[in-house]
Amino acid sequence: MKLLLIKLVSITSDGAAAMIGRNNGFISLCSKNDFPNFQSNHCIIHQQVLNSMRLNIKDEVDTTFKIVNSI
């Protein structure tokens, strides 16, 4: 698509090692190279699942997913 990487402002990933690895992950390589000024985010859906497991609110999250998926 010939997009200019200098316009990159944010990367959202699922947290996989290939994406966020400390030495060889995509985000790590991006920050070491030509465009170090960008924001890295963990996918909001994955954040929600991780938080629900930690806070023991699985029932509430399942209901939320059902509503969102129906929309």
C-alpha positions in Angstrom: 0.0 0.0 0.0 3.1 2.2 0.1 2.2 3.9 3.4 4.9 6.0 5.0 6.0 4.5 8.3 6.8 7.9 9.6 3.0 8.4 9.9 2.7 5.5 12.3 1.3 6.7 15.7 0.0 3.6 17.4 0.2 -0.2 17.2 -2.4 -2.4 18.8 -1.5 -6.1 19.3 -2.9 -9.2 20.9 0.2 -9.6 23.2 1.8 -12.4 21.3 5.6 -12.7 21.6 6.1 -12.1 17.9 4.5 -8.7 18.4 5.7 -7.5 21.8 8.9 -9.6 22.3 11.6 -7.6 24.1 14.3 -8.2 21.5 12.8 -9.5 18.3 9.1 -8.5 18.6 7.6 -6.2 16.0 7.0 -3.4 18.5 10.5 -3.7 19.9 12.1 -3.5 16.4 9.9 -0.5 15.5 11.0 1.4 18.6 14.7 0.7 17.9 14.5 1.8 14.3 13.2 4.7 12.4 10.0 5.5 14.3 10.5 5.4 18.0 7.7 7.9 18.9 4.6 5.7 18.7 2.1 4.3 21.2 1.7 0.6 21.8 -1.6 -0.8 23.1 -2.9 -4.2 24.0 -6.1 -5.1 22.2 -9.1 -3.9 24.3 -11.0 -7.2 23.9 -7.9 -9.1 25.2 -7.6 -6.6 28.0 -11.2 -7.2 29.0 -10.8 -11.0 29.1 -7.6 -10.8 31.1 -9.2 -8.4 33.6 -12.3 -10.5 33.9 -10.3 -13.6 34.8 -8.3 -11.6 37.4 -11.3 -10.0 39.0 -13.7 -13.0 38.8 -16.4 -11.2 36.9 -16.8 -13.8 34.1 -20.6 -13.8 34.2 -20.7 -10.0 33.7 -18.2 -10.2 30.8 -20.0 -13.1 29.2 -23.3 -11.1 29.2 -21.4 -8.1 27.8 -20.0 -10.2 24.9 -23.5 -11.6 24.1 -24.9 -8.0 23.9 -22.0 -6.8 21.8 -22.1 -9.8 19.4 -25.8 -9.4 18.9 -25.3 -5.8 17.9 
